[in-house]
Amino acid sequence: MKIKLVHLLVLAFAALLIASCGQDREGRINGDETAPGVGETTPGNGNGVMATERQEWTDSMQNRLERVNSRLDQLDQRIDEASGAAKDQLQEQYNALQQRADNLRERLAESRTVADENWDEFTNDVENTFRDLEQGIEEFGEEFQ
């Protein structure tokens, strides 16, 4: 009976050893870049936010910023059609909106280095800033109608 138990333990150990031979420490199968379900982390942050998630969000915000800048360009052309004190006031409002858009561009550049533990706060802040800017642009555009 004792010998059968020892044989059983040896067989179990051998089975575990054979099963783990094809994997590295990270659970990846040798030769595979990643194991199923294991995401790639962003270089430099090391905390687990997936690079693809971060890149998709950043790309989305870059597209949004391009639309904002396009709208600002349209409004700038409309300012050129104004004259006198009204033009000066409109130009001042436009400059403030353009500065906010420039600040957003700088914030988006930070997305590559934000630590994972600050990612949600960062994205919420940027998205709220976008909403405020877009609302400001919409209100500014209404002055031309």
Short mmCIF file of the C-alpha atoms (twelve columns), coordinates in Angstrom:
data_MODEL
# 
_entry.id   MODEL 
# 
loop_
_atom_site.group_PDB 
_atom_site.id 
_atom_site.type_symbol 
_atom_site.label_atom_id 
_atom_site.label_alt_id 
_atom_site.label_comp_id 
_atom_site.label_asym_id 
_atom_site.label_seq_id 
_atom_site.Cartn_x 
_atom_site.Cartn_y 
_atom_site.Cartn_z 
_atom_site.pdbx_PDB_model_num 
ATOM 1   C CA . MET A 1   0.000   0.000  0.000   1 
ATOM 2   C CA . LYS A 2   2.858   2.339  0.870   1 
ATOM 3   C CA . ILE A 3   4.571   1.594  -2.407  1 
ATOM 4   C CA . LYS A 4   1.404   2.323  -4.407  1 
ATOM 5   C CA . LEU A 5   1.056   5.716  -2.673  1 
ATOM 6   C CA . VAL A 6   4.671   6.590  -3.478  1 
ATOM 7   C CA . HIS A 7   4.168   5.516  -7.109  1 
ATOM 8   C CA . LEU A 8   1.017   7.612  -7.291  1 
ATOM 9   C CA . LEU A 9   2.841   10.693 -5.928  1 
ATOM 10  C CA . VAL A 10  5.725   10.188 -8.363  1 
ATOM 11  C CA . LEU A 11  3.277   9.922  -11.259 1 
ATOM 12  C CA . ALA A 12  1.426   13.046 -10.147 1 
ATOM 13  C CA . PHE A 13  4.698   14.972 -9.851  1 
ATOM 14  C CA . ALA A 14  5.800   13.765 -13.280 1 
ATOM 15  C CA . ALA A 15  2.484   14.844 -14.802 1 
ATOM 16  C CA . LEU A 16  2.838   18.346 -13.305 1 
ATOM 17  C CA . LEU A 17  6.409   18.574 -14.519 1 
ATOM 18  C CA . ILE A 18  5.470   17.557 -18.050 1 
ATOM 19  C CA . ALA A 19  2.495   19.936 -18.130 1 
ATOM 20  C CA . SER A 20  4.631   22.933 -17.148 1 
ATOM 21  C CA . CYS A 21  7.569   22.233 -19.492 1 
ATOM 22  C CA . GLY A 22  6.157   24.317 -22.348 1 
ATOM 23  C CA . GLN A 23  5.447   27.490 -20.318 1 
ATOM 24  C CA . ASP A 24  7.625   30.304 -19.026 1 
ATOM 25  C CA . ARG A 25  7.182   32.130 -15.713 1 
ATOM 26  C CA . GLU A 26  4.489   34.420 -17.074 1 
ATOM 27  C CA . GLY A 27  2.275   31.518 -18.107 1 
ATOM 28  C CA . ARG A 28  3.027   32.048 -21.774 1 
ATOM 29  C CA . ILE A 29  3.564   29.040 -23.963 1 
ATOM 30  C CA . ASN A 30  7.112   29.030 -25.346 1 
ATOM 31  C CA . GLY A 31  7.220   30.712 -28.725 1 
ATOM 32  C CA . ASP A 32  3.994   32.675 -28.135 1 
ATOM 33  C CA . GLU A 33  4.186   36.399 -27.569 1 
ATOM 34  C CA . THR A 34  1.306   36.330 -25.095 1 
ATOM 35  C CA . ALA A 35  -0.909  33.700 -23.582 1 
ATOM 36  C CA . PRO A 36  -4.633  33.922 -24.272 1 
ATOM 37  C CA . GLY A 37  -6.212  36.613 -22.100 1 
ATOM 38  C CA . VAL A 38  -2.935  38.240 -21.155 1 
ATOM 39  C CA . GLY A 39  -2.807  41.845 -22.362 1 
ATOM 40  C CA . GLU A 40  0.216   43.807 -23.399 1 
ATOM 41  C CA . THR A 41  1.101   46.556 -20.965 1 
ATOM 42  C CA . THR A 42  2.158   49.991 -21.993 1 
ATOM 43  C CA . PRO A 43  5.933   50.310 -21.978 1 
ATOM 44  C CA . GLY A 44  7.122   52.318 -19.026 1 
ATOM 45  C CA . ASN A 45  4.072   52.178 -16.813 1 
ATOM 46  C CA . GLY A 46  4.371   48.527 -15.799 1 
ATOM 47  C CA . ASN A 47  1.056   48.511 -13.984 1 
ATOM 48  C CA . GLY A 48  -1.234  46.599 -16.326 1 
ATOM 49  C CA . VAL A 49  -3.341  49.049 -18.348 1 
ATOM 50  C CA . MET A 50  -3.414  47.465 -21.754 1 
ATOM 51  C CA . ALA A 51  -1.505  49.335 -24.426 1 
ATOM 52  C CA . THR A 52  -4.301  48.837 -26.929 1 
ATOM 53  C CA . GLU A 53  -6.886  50.337 -24.571 1 
ATOM 54  C CA . ARG A 54  -4.656  53.315 -23.903 1 
ATOM 55  C CA . GLN A 55  -3.875  53.780 -27.613 1 
ATOM 56  C CA . GLU A 56  -7.545  53.496 -28.650 1 
ATOM 57  C CA . TRP A 57  -8.537  56.118 -26.088 1 
ATOM 58  C CA . THR A 58  -5.696  58.421 -27.143 1 
ATOM 59  C CA . ASP A 59  -6.566  58.010 -30.845 1 
ATOM 60  C CA . SER A 60  -10.201 58.782 -30.077 1 
ATOM 61  C CA . MET A 61  -9.242  61.928 -28.182 1 
ATOM 62  C CA . GLN A 62  -6.841  62.986 -30.976 1 
ATOM 63  C CA . ASN A 63  -9.702  62.680 -33.477 1 
ATOM 64  C CA . ARG A 64  -11.903 64.689 -31.164 1 
ATOM 65  C CA . LEU A 65  -9.201  67.359 -30.890 1 
ATOM 66  C CA . GLU A 66  -8.932  67.512 -34.690 1 
ATOM 67  C CA . ARG A 67  -12.679 68.189 -34.886 1 
ATOM 68  C CA . VAL A 68  -12.333 70.908 -32.225 1 
ATOM 69  C CA . ASN A 69  -9.470  72.530 -34.133 1 
ATOM 70  C CA . SER A 70  -11.431 72.344 -37.372 1 
ATOM 71  C CA . ARG A 71  -14.366 74.106 -35.735 1 
ATOM 72  C CA . LEU A 72  -12.033 76.719 -34.268 1 
ATOM 73  C CA . ASP A 73  -10.593 77.340 -37.749 1 
ATOM 74  C CA . GLN A 74  -14.112 77.910 -39.088 1 
ATOM 75  C CA . LEU A 75  -14.836 80.365 -36.297 1 
ATOM 76  C CA . ASP A 76  -11.528 82.164 -36.878 1 
ATOM 77  C CA . GLN A 77  -12.561 82.765 -40.495 1 
ATOM 78  C CA . ARG A 78  -15.842 84.213 -39.274 1 
ATOM 79  C CA . ILE A 79  -13.952 86.585 -36.955 1 
ATOM 80  C CA . ASP A 80  -12.072 87.935 -39.968 1 
ATOM 81  C CA . GLU A 81  -15.430 89.042 -41.376 1 
ATOM 82  C CA . ALA A 82  -16.198 91.122 -38.257 1 
ATOM 83  C CA . SER A 83  -14.928 94.645 -37.643 1 
ATOM 84  C CA . GLY A 84  -14.223 97.162 -34.916 1 
ATOM 85  C CA . ALA A 85  -14.663 96.481 -31.225 1 
ATOM 86  C CA . ALA A 86  -16.791 93.409 -31.903 1 
ATOM 87  C CA . LYS A 87  -13.901 91.841 -33.804 1 
ATOM 88  C CA . ASP A 88  -11.511 92.535 -30.917 1 
ATOM 89  C CA . GLN A 89  -13.899 90.979 -28.411 1 
ATOM 90  C CA . LEU A 90  -14.485 87.931 -30.609 1 
ATOM 91  C CA . GLN A 91  -10.734 87.538 -31.161 1 
ATOM 92  C CA . GLU A 92  -10.157 87.600 -27.409 1 
ATOM 93  C CA . GLN A 93  -12.777 84.891 -26.838 1 
ATOM 94  C CA . TYR A 94  -11.332 82.848 -29.694 1 
ATOM 95  C CA . ASN A 95  -7.806  83.107 -28.271 1 
ATOM 96  C CA . ALA A 96  -9.029  81.794 -24.907 1 
ATOM 97  C CA . LEU A 97  -10.697 78.802 -26.619 1 
ATOM 98  C CA . GLN A 98  -7.588  78.160 -28.720 1 
ATOM 99  C CA . GLN A 99  -5.446  78.191 -25.564 1 
ATOM 100 C CA . ARG A 100 -7.732  75.613 -23.974 1 
ATOM 101 C CA . ALA A 101 -7.393  73.422 -27.078 1 
ATOM 102 C CA . ASP A 102 -3.596  73.773 -26.913 1 
ATOM 103 C CA . ASN A 103 -3.659  72.736 -23.248 1 
ATOM 104 C CA . LEU A 104 -5.682  69.652 -24.203 1 
ATOM 105 C CA . ARG A 105 -3.122  68.745 -26.857 1 
ATOM 106 C CA . GLU A 106 -0.417  68.850 -24.182 1 
ATOM 107 C CA . ARG A 107 -2.524  66.750 -21.821 1 
ATOM 108 C CA . LEU A 108 -3.050  64.132 -24.522 1 
ATOM 109 C CA . ALA A 109 0.706   63.866 -24.964 1 
ATOM 110 C CA . GLU A 110 0.877   62.917 -21.272 1 
ATOM 111 C CA . SER A 111 -1.344  59.884 -21.891 1 
ATOM 112 C CA . ARG A 112 1.724   57.803 -22.780 1 
ATOM 113 C CA . THR A 113 3.284   58.292 -19.354 1 
ATOM 114 C CA . VAL A 114 0.330   58.343 -16.951 1 
ATOM 115 C CA . ALA A 115 0.628   55.601 -14.339 1 
ATOM 116 C CA . ASP A 116 -2.151  53.021 -14.330 1 
ATOM 117 C CA . GLU A 117 -3.316  54.003 -10.870 1 
ATOM 118 C CA . ASN A 118 -3.955  57.531 -12.216 1 
ATOM 119 C CA . TRP A 119 -5.383  56.475 -15.601 1 
ATOM 120 C CA . ASP A 120 -9.097  56.686 -14.727 1 
ATOM 121 C CA . GLU A 121 -8.686  60.083 -13.079 1 
ATOM 122 C CA . PHE A 122 -6.616  61.315 -16.021 1 
ATOM 123 C CA . THR A 123 -9.121  60.179 -18.655 1 
ATOM 124 C CA . ASN A 124 -12.072 61.595 -16.707 1 
ATOM 125 C CA . ASP A 125 -10.311 64.939 -16.353 1 
ATOM 126 C CA . VAL A 126 -9.431  65.108 -20.060 1 
ATOM 127 C CA . GLU A 127 -12.940 64.089 -21.137 1 
ATOM 128 C CA . ASN A 128 -14.519 66.696 -18.830 1 
ATOM 129 C CA . THR A 129 -12.152 69.331 -20.192 1 
ATOM 130 C CA . PHE A 130 -13.146 68.340 -23.732 1 
ATOM 131 C CA . ARG A 131 -16.845 68.658 -22.876 1 
ATOM 132 C CA . ASP A 132 -16.293 72.101 -21.377 1 
ATOM 133 C CA . LEU A 133 -14.265 73.242 -24.389 1 
ATOM 134 C CA . GLU A 134 -16.793 71.892 -26.884 1 
ATOM 135 C CA . GLN A 135 -19.595 73.632 -24.999 1 
ATOM 136 C CA . GLY A 136 -17.597 76.873 -25.007 1 
ATOM 137 C CA . ILE A 137 -17.017 76.566 -28.758 1 
ATOM 138 C CA . GLU A 138 -20.706 75.894 -29.356 1 
ATOM 139 C CA . GLU A 139 -21.696 78.954 -27.314 1 
ATOM 140 C CA . PHE A 140 -19.082 81.067 -29.087 1 
ATOM 141 C CA . GLY A 141 -20.384 79.864 -32.470 1 
ATOM 142 C CA . GLU A 142 -23.907 80.943 -31.518 1 
ATOM 143 C CA . GLU A 143 -22.688 84.551 -31.404 1 
ATOM 144 C CA . PHE A 144 -22.281 84.403 -35.184 1 
ATOM 145 C CA . GLN A 145 -25.843 83.339 -35.881 1 
# 
